[in-house]
Amino acid sequence: MKLFEGLKRLLKLYRQNQSRKELLTMSREQLKDIGLTRCEAQQEGAKWFWQK
């Protein structure tokens, strides 16, 4: 069970990291639609995968 939980955690971190990187490719209009500024998106996109 511990192996399964570890794999789930890794997958969650991977997905979170991918989402953060996607923010860096969004236009200002797209970011505005989700309630973020360009600055906020850059700050989030610059985080390491293990950071919250």
Biopython code that builds the backbone (N, CA, C, O; Angstrom):
import numpy as np
from Bio.PDB.StructureBuilder import StructureBuilder

atoms = [
    (1, "MET", "N", (0.812, -1.204, 0.000)),
    (1, "MET", "CA", (0.000, 0.000, 0.000)),
    (1, "MET", "C", (0.855, 1.268, 0.000)),
    (1, "MET", "O", (0.488, 2.257, -0.634)),
    (2, "LYS", "N", (1.976, 1.250, 0.694)),
    (2, "LYS", "CA", (2.801, 2.454, 0.744)),
    (2, "LYS", "C", (3.340, 2.820, -0.635)),
    (2, "LYS", "O", (3.448, 3.999, -0.971)),
    (3, "LEU", "N", (3.676, 1.804, -1.434)),
    (3, "LEU", "CA", (4.155, 2.062, -2.786)),
    (3, "LEU", "C", (3.068, 2.745, -3.608)),
    (3, "LEU", "O", (3.341, 3.704, -4.329)),
    (4, "PHE", "N", (1.848, 2.257, -3.500)),
    (4, "PHE", "CA", (0.722, 2.842, -4.222)),
    (4, "PHE", "C", (0.508, 4.294, -3.814)),
    (4, "PHE", "O", (0.292, 5.156, -4.667)),
    (5, "GLU", "N", (0.565, 4.566, -2.525)),
    (5, "GLU", "CA", (0.387, 5.942, -2.034)),
    (5, "GLU", "C", (1.504, 6.844, -2.551)),
    (5, "GLU", "O", (1.258, 7.991, -2.923)),
    (6, "GLY", "N", (2.719, 6.332, -2.575)),
    (6, "GLY", "CA", (3.846, 7.103, -3.096)),
    (6, "GLY", "C", (3.678, 7.422, -4.570)),
    (6, "GLY", "O", (3.977, 8.533, -5.007)),
    (7, "LEU", "N", (3.203, 6.457, -5.333)),
    (7, "LEU", "CA", (2.964, 6.680, -6.758)),
    (7, "LEU", "C", (1.847, 7.699, -6.977)),
    (7, "LEU", "O", (1.932, 8.535, -7.877)),
    (8, "LYS", "N", (0.809, 7.628, -6.159)),
    (8, "LYS", "CA", (-0.274, 8.613, -6.251)),
    (8, "LYS", "C", (0.251, 10.017, -5.983)),
    (8, "LYS", "O", (-0.122, 10.969, -6.668)),
    (9, "ARG", "N", (1.118, 10.138, -4.984)),
    (9, "ARG", "CA", (1.697, 11.443, -4.627)),
    (9, "ARG", "C", (2.559, 11.980, -5.772)),
    (9, "ARG", "O", (2.485, 13.162, -6.108)),
    (10, "LEU", "N", (3.370, 11.113, -6.363)),
    (10, "LEU", "CA", (4.206, 11.531, -7.491)),
    (10, "LEU", "C", (3.359, 11.991, -8.671)),
    (10, "LEU", "O", (3.675, 12.991, -9.317)),
    (11, "LEU", "N", (2.297, 11.269, -8.946)),
    (11, "LEU", "CA", (1.408, 11.647, -10.043)),
    (11, "LEU", "C", (0.756, 12.998, -9.769)),
    (11, "LEU", "O", (0.629, 13.824, -10.673)),
    (12, "LYS", "N", (0.348, 13.219, -8.538)),
    (12, "LYS", "CA", (-0.259, 14.502, -8.168)),
    (12, "LYS", "C", (0.744, 15.643, -8.355)),
    (12, "LYS", "O", (0.390, 16.699, -8.879)),
    (13, "LEU", "N", (1.990, 15.436, -7.929)),
    (13, "LEU", "CA", (3.022, 16.459, -8.087)),
    (13, "LEU", "C", (3.302, 16.729, -9.564)),
    (13, "LEU", "O", (3.490, 17.878, -9.965)),
    (14, "TYR", "N", (3.328, 15.677, -10.365)),
    (14, "TYR", "CA", (3.567, 15.828, -11.800)),
    (14, "TYR", "C", (2.456, 16.656, -12.447)),
    (14, "TYR", "O", (2.724, 17.578, -13.216)),
    (15, "ARG", "N", (1.213, 16.316, -12.126)),
    (15, "ARG", "CA", (0.073, 17.060, -12.690)),
    (15, "ARG", "C", (0.086, 18.519, -12.255)),
    (15, "ARG", "O", (-0.195, 19.413, -13.054)),
    (16, "GLN", "N", (0.409, 18.757, -10.997)),
    (16, "GLN", "CA", (0.475, 20.127, -10.486)),
    (16, "GLN", "C", (1.558, 20.907, -11.228)),
    (16, "GLN", "O", (1.355, 22.065, -11.594)),
    (17, "ASN", "N", (2.696, 20.279, -11.447)),
    (17, "ASN", "CA", (3.794, 20.935, -12.150)),
    (17, "ASN", "C", (3.399, 21.254, -13.590)),
    (17, "ASN", "O", (3.710, 22.334, -14.093)),
    (18, "GLN", "N", (2.717, 20.326, -14.254)),
    (18, "GLN", "CA", (2.264, 20.558, -15.622)),
    (18, "GLN", "C", (1.283, 21.727, -15.678)),
    (18, "GLN", "O", (1.353, 22.552, -16.589)),
    (19, "SER", "N", (0.384, 21.802, -14.723)),
    (19, "SER", "CA", (-0.586, 22.902, -14.679)),
    (19, "SER", "C", (0.110, 24.237, -14.483)),
    (19, "SER", "O", (-0.258, 25.234, -15.103)),
    (20, "ARG", "N", (1.111, 24.253, -13.626)),
    (20, "ARG", "CA", (1.865, 25.491, -13.402)),
    (20, "ARG", "C", (2.567, 25.937, -14.671)),
    (20, "ARG", "O", (2.585, 27.128, -14.983)),
    (21, "LYS", "N", (3.141, 25.006, -15.401)),
    (21, "LYS", "CA", (3.838, 25.349, -16.641)),
    (21, "LYS", "C", (2.855, 25.844, -17.702)),
    (21, "LYS", "O", (3.196, 26.708, -18.510)),
    (22, "GLU", "N", (1.642, 25.301, -17.700)),
    (22, "GLU", "CA", (0.619, 25.761, -18.645)),
    (22, "GLU", "C", (0.260, 27.220, -18.403)),
    (22, "GLU", "O", (-0.039, 27.948, -19.350)),
    (23, "LEU", "N", (0.286, 27.652, -17.156)),
    (23, "LEU", "CA", (-0.013, 29.051, -16.848)),
    (23, "LEU", "C", (0.933, 29.989, -17.594)),
    (23, "LEU", "O", (0.541, 31.087, -17.992)),
    (24, "LEU", "N", (2.173, 29.556, -17.781)),
    (24, "LEU", "CA", (3.171, 30.398, -18.440)),
    (24, "LEU", "C", (2.884, 30.593, -19.926)),
    (24, "LEU", "O", (3.415, 31.517, -20.542)),
    (25, "THR", "N", (2.060, 29.743, -20.498)),
    (25, "THR", "CA", (1.756, 29.840, -21.925)),
    (25, "THR", "C", (0.433, 30.547, -22.205)),
    (25, "THR", "O", (0.094, 30.790, -23.363)),
    (26, "MET", "N", (-0.311, 30.875, -21.164)),
    (26, "MET", "CA", (-1.632, 31.490, -21.344)),
    (26, "MET", "C", (-1.530, 32.981, -21.655)),
    (26, "MET", "O", (-0.612, 33.672, -21.213)),
    (27, "SER", "N", (-2.500, 33.446, -22.427)),
    (27, "SER", "CA", (-2.582, 34.876, -22.736)),
    (27, "SER", "C", (-3.127, 35.631, -21.527)),
    (27, "SER", "O", (-3.645, 35.033, -20.583)),
    (28, "ARG", "N", (-3.001, 36.944, -21.574)),
    (28, "ARG", "CA", (-3.538, 37.769, -20.484)),
    (28, "ARG", "C", (-5.050, 37.566, -20.330)),
    (28, "ARG", "O", (-5.580, 37.541, -19.218)),
    (29, "GLU", "N", (-5.723, 37.422, -21.462)),
    (29, "GLU", "CA", (-7.172, 37.226, -21.426)),
    (29, "GLU", "C", (-7.534, 35.900, -20.751)),
    (29, "GLU", "O", (-8.467, 35.835, -19.952)),
    (30, "GLN", "N", (-6.791, 34.855, -21.079)),
    (30, "GLN", "CA", (-7.045, 33.552, -20.455)),
    (30, "GLN", "C", (-6.778, 33.609, -18.953)),
    (30, "GLN", "O", (-7.544, 33.070, -18.154)),
    (31, "LEU", "N", (-5.691, 34.264, -18.584)),
    (31, "LEU", "CA", (-5.366, 34.391, -17.162)),
    (31, "LEU", "C", (-6.443, 35.189, -16.430)),
    (31, "LEU", "O", (-6.835, 34.852, -15.313)),
    (32, "LYS", "N", (-6.914, 36.257, -17.083)),
    (32, "LYS", "CA", (-7.973, 37.067, -16.476)),
    (32, "LYS", "C", (-9.228, 36.225, -16.247)),
    (32, "LYS", "O", (-9.899, 36.366, -15.224)),
    (33, "ASP", "N", (-9.540, 35.354, -17.203)),
    (33, "ASP", "CA", (-10.719, 34.483, -17.077)),
    (33, "ASP", "C", (-10.639, 33.572, -15.854)),
    (33, "ASP", "O", (-11.666, 33.232, -15.267)),
    (34, "ILE", "N", (-9.433, 33.179, -15.471)),
    (34, "ILE", "CA", (-9.289, 32.303, -14.301)),
    (34, "ILE", "C", (-8.873, 33.075, -13.051)),
    (34, "ILE", "O", (-8.582, 32.485, -12.011)),
    (35, "GLY", "N", (-8.848, 34.404, -13.167)),
    (35, "GLY", "CA", (-8.620, 35.244, -11.993)),
    (35, "GLY", "C", (-7.170, 35.424, -11.595)),
    (35, "GLY", "O", (-6.871, 35.645, -10.422)),
    (36, "LEU", "N", (-6.257, 35.333, -12.567)),
    (36, "LEU", "CA", (-4.833, 35.523, -12.272)),
    (36, "LEU", "C", (-4.257, 36.648, -13.111)),
    (36, "LEU", "O", (-4.727, 36.922, -14.216)),
    (37, "THR", "N", (-3.240, 37.292, -12.577)),
    (37, "THR", "CA", (-2.488, 38.276, -13.346)),
    (37, "THR", "C", (-1.278, 37.580, -13.954)),
    (37, "THR", "O", (-0.936, 36.462, -13.570)),
    (38, "ARG", "N", (-0.639, 38.245, -14.899)),
    (38, "ARG", "CA", (0.576, 37.693, -15.501)),
    (38, "ARG", "C", (1.636, 37.467, -14.419)),
    (38, "ARG", "O", (2.327, 36.447, -14.424)),
    (39, "CYS", "N", (1.758, 38.409, -13.505)),
    (39, "CYS", "CA", (2.743, 38.302, -12.423)),
    (39, "CYS", "C", (2.472, 37.075, -11.550)),
    (39, "CYS", "O", (3.395, 36.333, -11.216)),
    (40, "GLU", "N", (1.217, 36.867, -11.184)),
    (40, "GLU", "CA", (0.857, 35.704, -10.360)),
    (40, "GLU", "C", (1.144, 34.396, -11.095)),
    (40, "GLU", "O", (1.622, 33.431, -10.499)),
    (41, "ALA", "N", (0.847, 34.374, -12.393)),
    (41, "ALA", "CA", (1.100, 33.173, -13.191)),
    (41, "ALA", "C", (2.597, 32.886, -13.263)),
    (41, "ALA", "O", (3.014, 31.731, -13.178)),
    (42, "GLN", "N", (3.402, 33.929, -13.418)),
    (42, "GLN", "CA", (4.852, 33.740, -13.471)),
    (42, "GLN", "C", (5.396, 33.251, -12.136)),
    (42, "GLN", "O", (6.284, 32.400, -12.096)),
    (43, "GLN", "N", (4.868, 33.787, -11.053)),
    (43, "GLN", "CA", (5.303, 33.334, -9.725)),
    (43, "GLN", "C", (4.952, 31.868, -9.514)),
    (43, "GLN", "O", (5.763, 31.100, -8.997)),
    (44, "GLU", "N", (3.759, 31.484, -9.909)),
    (44, "GLU", "CA", (3.325, 30.092, -9.746)),
    (44, "GLU", "C", (4.124, 29.168, -10.666)),
    (44, "GLU", "O", (4.525, 28.075, -10.265)),
    (45, "GLY", "N", (4.346, 29.609, -11.881)),
    (45, "GLY", "CA", (5.088, 28.799, -12.848)),
    (45, "GLY", "C", (6.551, 28.616, -12.500)),
    (45, "GLY", "O", (7.188, 27.670, -12.963)),
    (46, "ALA", "N", (7.088, 29.512, -11.690)),
    (46, "ALA", "CA", (8.501, 29.443, -11.309)),
    (46, "ALA", "C", (8.752, 28.513, -10.119)),
    (46, "ALA", "O", (9.901, 28.233, -9.779)),
    (47, "LYS", "N", (7.691, 28.042, -9.495)),
    (47, "LYS", "CA", (7.860, 27.182, -8.318)),
    (47, "LYS", "C", (8.409, 25.815, -8.722)),
    (47, "LYS", "O", (8.124, 25.312, -9.809)),
    (48, "TRP", "N", (9.196, 25.231, -7.834)),
    (48, "TRP", "CA", (9.674, 23.866, -8.017)),
    (48, "TRP", "C", (8.513, 22.916, -7.807)),
    (48, "TRP", "O", (7.546, 23.263, -7.128)),
    (49, "PHE", "N", (8.590, 21.731, -8.375)),
    (49, "PHE", "CA", (7.458, 20.802, -8.334)),
    (49, "PHE", "C", (7.043, 20.404, -6.931)),
    (49, "PHE", "O", (5.892, 20.019, -6.721)),
    (50, "TRP", "N", (7.937, 20.484, -5.973)),
    (50, "TRP", "CA", (7.588, 20.066, -4.604)),
    (50, "TRP", "C", (7.023, 21.218, -3.764)),
    (50, "TRP", "O", (6.554, 20.998, -2.647)),
    (51, "GLN", "N", (7.065, 22.424, -4.288)),
    (51, "GLN", "CA", (6.565, 23.567, -3.528)),
    (51, "GLN", "C", (5.050, 23.665, -3.616)),
    (51, "GLN", "O", (4.438, 23.310, -4.624)),
    (52, "LYS", "N", (4.466, 24.157, -2.534)),
    (52, "LYS", "CA", (3.008, 24.368, -2.526)),
    (52, "LYS", "C", (2.698, 25.791, -2.883)),
    (52, "LYS", "O", (1.529, 26.175, -2.932)),
]
sb = StructureBuilder()
sb.init_structure("model")
sb.init_model(0)
sb.init_chain("A")
sb.init_seg("    ")
for serial, (resi, resn, name, xyz) in enumerate(atoms, 1):
    if name == "N":
        sb.init_residue(resn, " ", resi, " ")
    sb.init_atom(name, np.array(xyz, "f"), 0.0, 1.0, " ", f" {name:<3s}", serial, name[0])
structure = sb.get_structure()
